[in-house]
Amino acid sequence: MNRQKQKVVYIIADMGTAVASWVIFFVYHSYVSNMQTPVATIKSLHCSFWGVLLVYPFYCVLIHYLSGYYLRPFQKQPLLEFVTTFMSSLVIALTIFFLLLFRDVVISNHYYLFFSVLFLAQLGLTYFVRIFITHTVKNKIRKGKLSFNTLIIGTGINAQAVFSQLQLNQHKNGNKVLGFVDPGQALKENNDPKSICSLSDIASVIEEHHITELFIVADNSNEDELFDIVNQLLIFPVSIKVLPRVYEFLTARIRINSSTISPYIEITALSMPDWQLCTKRFLDIVISFFVLVFFSPVFLYLLIRVKRETPGVAIYRQERIGLHGKPFQILKFRTMYSNAENGVPQLTSKQDQRITPFGAFMRRYRLDELPQFYNVLKGDMSIVGPRPERQYFINQIMREAPYYCLLYNVRPGLTSWGPIKVGYTDMFEKMVERLQYDILYLENMSLLSDMQILLFTLSTIIKGKGW
């Protein structure tokens, strides 16, 4: 079943329970305030009821989204589901209740009663409908009506053992193994009919069969071979799991996502909690929209200034590699003379003669990167995250540091520890050094670390030390 469709099911259910919760609260409030019967209240509904009813469901869905509830629609743990619903309902009830207090709608001697009715209605209805949906999904998995197409990367004895374990636990996890993928460049001849393709042909198989999970069980692979396999797989938006022994080659962080089979570790899972991931994206959208709208006069001035200084386009487009290794067009105010590279990627430095006088000023205060807030708004980038590189330089970096591919798990950013600590990368060694800070960020992602990075970045910009 499509994950997006399951998210929509939860969203529609939450909107429905939000409407029901508001109706219950409004009818009870009218009854206590005006001593009207429920029937009389419904007959005398006024514009304030309908006005709030139009907004309230969307506000509830926003709070539920920020809680991270919709991020993993098929991975619901009972206790976590209740806690998430409880906290979301509490936030919703508190904000609505204080808005009513602000408007002097709530009668003074019924404060706690009104709040309790709103909170309990929101919590009870939302949680009841959610557990019904979740229980329905689990029943479908148990009966084999719902499954998640899975591939095993490897064809050896360990791969066969993993296949047996997944088959044994299919009624719990829903993993339906379609076959084995030979990690070599060409499919070896063997007697196993479930070996369906080689690693080089996996893209078409993932797309055709809607694969959602990959298990890497490559026997006798060394570090370089493992990174090569991971690098080829991280470009796909699927869950990738490995055995702990393999994972030790990749990173020291251990994150076990399944207790039903001898532990597999999801290398595509981030250390940042789900609610922080959703809040991070929400803040990206809000801040980017604010910057693009309220700083539009600054954008206009810079655009005119760049055009007047030297001929050529004011906003420069360049292909960079982003989330899941997908290329995108990054936007920058042009800081160099036109055709400065002549098609050959080159690193830059403070003394680079290709940089215009005003371009040097913009780089010092990082004004040239302001158009990238549009990339953030589109979803190509985040405000905080590893700086995106061009494929030409990535190929060089990966020869020295093959773990660069781990950065494909996150959206690249406007700023991170790398640019702050290393600055502009005018030599290859600095690019590798900056990667160490990017990996450090990846392993310790949190909203708190994002705030620290933003404060350091603002300090760097104010001091004119953008170089």
C-alpha positions, 0 to 999 in steps of 0.5 A: 500500500502506498505510504502517501495514501495511508498518510492521507487516510490519517489526515482525513480521519484527524480532520473529521475528529477535529470537526466532531470535537469542535461541535461537541465543545461548542454545543456544551459551551452554549448550553452552559453559557446560555442554558440552551438545549443542544437542539436549540444550540444547533438551530441558532448556530452563528458565524463564529461557529462556522468561522472556527469550524473552517480553520480548526481542522487545518490547525489540528492537522498542522499540530499533528504534522509537527508532532511527526505522527504522519511521517511513518504511517505504517510504523506505529508503536502503541505507547508512542501513538498514545503519547503523541496523540495526547501531547498534540491534543493538549497543545490544541486544547491549550491554544484554543482555550487561551484564544477563547479566554482572550476573547472573554468567551469562557465564563470565569467559573467554568474555566477548567470544565470547558478546557477539560471538555475540549481536551477530552473530546479532542483526545478521545475521538482522535485516539479512538479513530487512530487506533482503529485505523492502525489496528486495521492496518496490522490485521491486513499485514497479519492476514497477508493483505498488506505487504511491503515489497523488499529486496535482499542485496546479496546471494550468499548463505547470510542472505538466505538466512535473512530471507528465512527470518523475514519470511518467518516474521512477514505476518508481523513486519509485512516484508514480502521478499521479491528476490535477491540482488547480486551485488556484482555488476552482472548477475551470476549464474546460480540455481536460485530462481529468486535472484532477479537482477544485478545491482546495476539493474536495480533502479528499474526493479525498484520502480517497477515493483514499488520496492520500499525496503532493502536489506544489505547482506553482502558476504565477504565484502570489504569496506570499499565494496560496502560503501560502493553498494551503499552509494548506489542505493542511497539515491533511492527513497527507500528504507535501507537496512544492514546487519550491525557488523556491516554498519560498523563500517559506515558509522558508529551510531546504532539505531535498531528499528525492529525487535522481531528479527535479529537486529537490523539497523536502518542507515537511512534513519536520522538521529533527529526525532520525527517531531523535530524533522517535521518542525524543521521542515515547517520552519524552513518553509515559514522562514524562507517565505518571510525572507523572500517576501520581506527582503524583496527590496534587498533582492531587487537592489542586489539584482540591479547592482549585479546587472549594472556592474558586469554584463550577464545574468544576475541570478546564476544557476548551477547544478548541485546534488541534493537529497537522495543524490538527485540533482537540482539547480541552486540559485545564487547572485552572480559574483564572477564575470560571465563564463568564468569557468568555461565549462571546467569546474574550479574552486575559488579563493579570496584572490580569485581574479574571476570574482567581481568587486561587488561579488567579493562584497556579497561573498563576504556577507554571504548575500550571494546565497540569498536566492537559495531561500527559494530552493529551501521553499521548494524543498531542494534544500534546508536552512541548516544542512551540509552544503551541496556540491557538484558531482564533479567534486563529489566524485573526487571526494568519494575517492578519498572519503567514500562515506560522503554518500551518507549525506544523501540522507538529508537535504543540503543546507544554506549553512552548517558546521562545515562552512562555519569551521572551514569557510570557503573550500579553495582546495580539495583538502578543505572539502574533505575537512568540511565533510568531517563536520557534515558527518558530525552534524548528520550524527547529531542532528537536532533543532538545538544544534540547528539553532547553534549553527544559525547563531554562529552563521549570523555572527559570521555574517555580521562580522563580514567573515563569510569567506 
